[in-house]
Amino acid sequence: MNAIAALSTADAATTPQNGDASQAATSAFGLGFDALLKIILTQLTYQDPLKPMDNFQFVSQLAQFSQIQQGQTSNDRLEALVSAQATGQATSLLGTKVDVPAGSATLSGKVVAVVFDNGAPRITVETDDGQTISGISISSVTQVRQGK
């Protein structure tokens, strides 16, 4: 078991992370999916042939690895879905009239542009008196009407 502990410590420090998705798929020990696979392979390599690992334990560990990988895949797909939904919502506001709170008052105007700042949609509104206000988060929009 000393070889396993040494390997897991070394792998935790040297395993390259694959963005946020790999960081999300870490065990309670902070190891990524690749490091966990290396540990189980090391266990199989160094186990005593006269006392092999219990089949139930082995299958249980494989199931845990599978769950980690499925969770990582689900998170990646949900992130893509949320991003696509935010993009669709933002672009559907083009040409509509929106109300945006500005302190105690409410500004009304037509959405003339959509910009994506680090993946977050921001709109540009042209008010009825000709002012242009940009960088407004779509979450701050309080009302949407058909524009004319």
C-alpha positions in Angstrom: 0.0 0.0 0.0 3.0 2.4 0.4 3.4 2.4 -3.4 -0.2 3.4 -3.8 0.1 6.3 -1.3 3.2 7.5 -3.0 1.6 7.3 -6.4 -1.5 9.1 -5.3 0.5 11.9 -3.8 2.7 12.3 -6.8 -0.3 12.1 -9.2 -2.2 14.7 -7.3 0.6 17.2 -7.8 1.5 16.3 -11.5 -1.8 15.3 -13.1 -2.6 18.0 -15.7 -6.0 19.5 -15.1 -8.4 19.8 -18.0 -10.1 23.1 -17.2 -13.0 23.5 -14.8 -14.6 20.2 -15.7 -11.6 18.2 -14.3 -11.6 20.3 -11.2 -15.3 19.6 -10.7 -14.8 15.8 -11.0 -12.5 15.4 -8.1 -12.9 13.0 -5.2 -12.9 14.0 -1.5 -9.1 13.7 -1.6 -8.8 16.3 -4.3 -7.7 13.8 -7.0 -8.8 14.0 -10.6 -10.4 11.2 -12.6 -7.0 10.3 -14.3 -5.2 10.1 -10.9 -7.9 7.8 -9.5 -7.6 5.5 -12.5 -3.8 5.4 -12.0 -4.4 4.5 -8.3 -6.6 1.5 -9.1 -4.2 0.3 -11.8 -1.4 0.5 -9.2 -3.5 -1.4 -6.7 -4.0 -4.2 -9.3 -0.3 -4.3 -10.2 1.0 -4.5 -6.6 -1.7 -6.6 -4.9 -0.6 -9.9 -3.3 -1.6 -12.7 -5.7 -2.3 -14.9 -2.6 -4.7 -12.2 -1.2 -6.4 -10.6 -4.2 -8.8 -7.7 -3.8 -12.3 -8.7 -2.9 -14.5 -8.6 -6.1 -17.1 -6.5 -4.4 -14.6 -3.8 -3.5 -13.2 -3.8 -7.0 -16.6 -3.4 -8.6 -17.5 -0.8 -6.1 -14.4 1.3 -6.9 -15.1 1.0 -10.7 -18.7 2.1 -10.1 -17.4 5.2 -8.2 -15.0 6.0 -11.1 -17.9 5.7 -13.5 -20.1 8.0 -11.4 -17.3 10.6 -11.3 -17.0 10.5 -15.1 -20.7 10.7 -15.6 -21.0 13.7 -13.2 -18.2 15.4 -15.1 -20.0 14.8 -18.5 -23.3 16.0 -17.1 -21.7 19.2 -15.7 -20.1 19.9 -19.1 -23.4 19.4 -20.9 -25.4 21.5 -18.4 -22.9 24.4 -18.8 -23.3 24.3 -22.6 -27.1 24.2 -22.3 -27.1 27.2 -19.9 -24.8 29.1 -22.2 -26.9 28.4 -25.2 -30.1 29.4 -23.4 -28.6 32.7 -22.2 -27.5 33.4 -25.8 -31.0 32.7 -27.1 -32.6 34.9 -24.5 -30.3 37.8 -25.2 -30.6 37.7 -28.9 -34.4 37.4 -28.7 -34.4 40.8 -27.0 -33.0 42.6 -30.1 -35.6 45.1 -31.4 -37.8 44.9 -28.3 -38.5 47.6 -25.8 -37.3 46.9 -22.3 -37.5 48.6 -18.9 -34.4 48.7 -16.8 -34.3 50.1 -13.2 -32.0 53.1 -12.7 -32.0 54.0 -9.1 -35.5 55.1 -8.2 -36.5 55.6 -11.8 -37.0 53.2 -14.7 -35.4 53.7 -18.1 -37.3 52.5 -21.2 -35.7 51.9 -24.5 -35.2 49.7 -27.5 -32.5 46.9 -27.4 -30.1 47.7 -30.3 -27.2 45.4 -29.6 -26.1 42.3 -27.7 -22.5 41.8 -26.6 -21.0 38.7 -24.9 -18.6 39.6 -22.1 -16.8 36.4 -21.0 -19.8 34.4 -22.1 -22.3 36.6 -20.2 -24.7 38.5 -22.4 -25.0 42.3 -22.1 -27.4 44.5 -24.0 -27.3 48.0 -25.3 -30.4 50.1 -25.0 -31.3 53.2 -26.9 -33.8 55.3 -24.9 -36.6 57.3 -26.3 -34.7 60.6 -25.8 -31.7 59.2 -27.8 -29.4 58.2 -25.0 -27.5 54.9 -25.5 -26.8 52.8 -22.5 -24.6 49.8 -22.9 -23.3 46.9 -20.7 -26.7 46.1 -19.1 -27.1 42.6 -17.8 -30.2 40.9 -19.1 -31.0 39.9 -15.5 -31.7 43.5 -14.7 -34.4 43.8 -17.3 -37.8 44.2 -15.5 -40.2 44.3 -18.5 -40.0 43.4 -22.2 -42.5 44.7 -24.8 -42.7 44.6 -28.6 -40.7 47.5 -29.9 -41.9 50.1 -32.5 
